[in-house]
Amino acid sequence: MSRNKQLRNLSLSGPYLFWIIGGTLIPLVMMLWYGLTADDGSFTLANVLAIGEPGHAKALGQALLYSAISTVICFLLAFPLAVILRKSKMGVKGFILFVFILPMWMNFLLRTMAWQVLLEKGGVINGVLTWMGLPRMRLINTPGAIIMGMVYDFLPFMIMPLYNVMSKIENSVIEAAKDLGASDWQVLYKVLLPLSVPGIVSGVTMVFVPALTTFVISNMLGGGKIFLIGNVIEHEFTVGDNWHLGAGLSLVMMVFILISMAFIAKFDKNGEGNLI
């Protein structure tokens, strides 16, 4: 490659390199610095090991539980829908995808605030129950409200990878299985399910990780009464003014991100589970 071509390629990649360095590498280095140092600048692992403290461990445990439940619910909803989409005609398929993608065009905070209106004591759902002569229910500021918010906000990230993978499965594979005597149920769990593993892994990762680290949903739908690990980290940065502890706990969260990346690298080597 000539020197002029190398310089041209470097100049073209300049904006990308600037974005990666300024938006990723520098913040990561700062987080490592704050997370692995004390107030006097000395090296310490205390900020990272603080995850073992009772309050932080409880917040992490709750976050893991809620994110796991919401991920399972998203999968149970998304997998049948992906099967239906695979069989649907192009017009119907496009309309269904449009319905699920449309809310993503709205601001994340506004979508969560909408659930506040629906779930609060004098909200829409309790209004309907009262109109039907049924007693009001305590919906807001509960674990169920948080999980419901997670499912609503992150469900499209489970649907799209599953649909993307299933749409690539040849009809001849399904027909061959049926010719060999497989029932519809056997085709589902012996053919479609195994072939959808890349999409499942990608979808689980894209739902579980943001659900694990979120603090907006638990703040708004939990009323600040249910602290997840994301709330603890956000509190340390904004209220506690302890960036060292906040960064140390964030480094623990990065472990889960690295684990998820390892799973994707193992089960989706060809990138079949991408959103598009």
N, C-alpha and C positions, 0 to 999 in steps of 0.2 A: 504494500500500500504506500502510495507516494506521501510525502510530507504535507503537501497542500491538502490532500484528501483527509489526512489525519487531523489537520487543523480545522477543516470544515466540519468534520464529524464532532470534534470537540466543541466547536462553537454552537452547533445545533443542539448538543446535549447540555449546554450551559444552563438554560432555564430549569431543566429537570434536576441537574446536580445542585443548583441553588435551592430548589424546593426541598430536596432530600436532606441537604445539610442544614438548612434553616428550620425546616419543619419537623425533622425526625432526629437527626444525629445530635444536634445541639441540645434539644430538650431531653433526649435520652442521657446524654453525658451529664446534664445538670441534675437529673433525677438520681443517677448513680452517685454523684458527688454528695448531694444532700442526704441520700438514703444511707450512705456508708460513712458518714462523718458526724461528729458531735458538734455542739455549738462553737467549740473552740477550734474546729477544723481537724481534730484528731480522728484517726480511723476507728470505727466501731461497728459492730454487728448488732448492737442493742436495738436499733430502729427496726431491723428486719426481724429479730427474735421477739420483738414486742407482739407479734401476731399470736404468740402463745399465751399472752395475758388473758384472763377469763373474759373480760368484756370484748376484746378483739376476737378471741376464738369463737365466742358465741355469735358475734356478728358475721364472721366468716361461715360458720356452720349454717346459720339461717340463710345466708346468701346462696350457699351451695344447695341447700334443700329447695328453696323457692325456684332457683334457676333450673334445677333438675326437673322439678315438677312441671314448670312451664315448658321446658324442652320436650318432655314426654307428651304433654298435651298438644303442643304444636305438631309433633310428628304424627300423632293419632289423627289429627285433623287434616294435615297436609298430604299424607300418603294416599288415602282414598281419593282426595281431590286430584292429585297428580295422575292417578289411574283414570279417573273420569276425563280429565283434560286430554290424556293421551288418546282416548277413544272418540273424543268429540270432533265435530267438524270445525273447520277453521274459523267460521264466524262466531259460533258459540264459544269456542276456545278463547278467541280474542276478547270477547265480552267478559267472560269469567275472570281472565287475567287482569283486565282493565278494572274490574270491580275491586279486586284485591290490591292492586297497585295504586289506585286512585288516592287512598288515604295517605300514602307515603309522600304525596305532593304537598301535603299540609305540614306545617311546622310540628315537630315532635312535642313541644310543650302544649300546643293547642289541642293535639290529639289526646294528651293525658288530661288536660283540663276538661275536655268533653266528658271523660269518664267520671270526673268529679261531679259534674252536673247530673249525670245519670245515677250515680251511686249514693249521693249524699242523702241525709235524712229526709229532706224535703224535695228530693230530686225526682226525676222522671219515673224511675222504676217504682219507688215507693208511692208516687202519685197514682200510678196505674193500679198498684195493689190496694190502695185506699179506695179508689173508684170501684174496684171489684168487691169491696167489703172485706178484704183481707187485712191482717195486721201489718204494720210497717216492719221492715227488717233492718237490722244493723249491717249495712253493706260497706260503707266507707270506713277507713282506718282499721282494716282487718287484713290478715294475710291473704285471704281470698281476693280482696280488691287488688292487692299488689300483683298476685299471680295473674289475675285477669288482665291487668294492664300490660304485663310482660307478654302474655300470649297475643294480645291485640297488636302491640307495637312490633313484635318480632316474627309473627306468623308468616308474612311474605318472604322472609329470609329462609324459611324452611320450604315453602312451596316452590320457589323458583329453581333451586338446585335439583329437587326431586323431579320436577317437570322436565327440566333440561336433560337430565339423564334418561328418563323414561321415553322422551320423544326420540331418542337415538336408538332405541331398541327396535330392531327390525320385526315387522309383522310375521315374517317367515319363521322367526324363532318361536313365537306364540303358536303359530299354526302347527309347527313341528311337534311341540309339546302336546297339543290337543290330538294330533294324529296318533301319537303314542299312547293315548288313553288318559291323559291328564285332565282332571276336572278343572273348573274355573278357580276353585280354592287352591288346588295344587299348582296351577299356573301362577297364582298370586304369590304364594310363599316359597315356591321352589324355582321360579323363573324370574318374575319381576323383582321380588325382594332382594335376591342375591345380586342381580345385575344393577340394582339401584344403590348399592353400598357406597360408591363415591359420592352420590348426591346426598345420601343419609349422613355421611361423615361431615360433608361440607355444611349441610343444613344444621346439624347438631352444633357444630362449632360456631356458626354465625348466630345462633340463638343463645346458646349456653354462655358464651363469653360476655356479650353485652348485657345479658340478664344478670350475670354474676357481678358485674362491676357497676351497674346502674345505681344512681342515687336519686334521680329526678322522680322516677315512678314511686319509689318507696316514700319519698318526701311528700308528694302530692296526694297519693292514694292511701298512704299509711299515716298521714297526719303528723309525721315526725315522731310517732310513738314506736315505730318498728325500725330499729337501726340495723341496716345491712352493712357489709364491709365497705361498700361504696360511700355510704353516709359517713362512716367513721373517717375515711380518707378525706372526703370533702370538708368535714368539720375541722380536721387538723389544719388544712390549708387556709380555710376562710375565717374560722372562728377562733380556733386554738392558736393560730399563728405559729404552728410547729411544723415547718416544712420538712425538717429532718425526719420526724416520725411519719408524716404523711407520705414522703418519698420512700421510706423504708417499707411501709405497708404496700405501697404501689409496686415495689419490686417483687413482693410475694405474689401479687396478682399477675405479674409478668410470667411467673412460672406456669400458670394455667394457660396463658397465651402460647407459650413455647410448646407445651404439651399438645395443645390443639393443633398447632402448626405441624408437629411431628406426626399426628394422626392423619392429617390431610396429606402429608408427603408420603405416608405409607399406603393409604387406601385410595388416594386419588392422584396417582402419579402423572396422569395425562391431563389433569385439569377438567375432567368431564363434569364435575359438580359445580362449576362456576355458575354465577347467577345468569349469565347470558352466554 
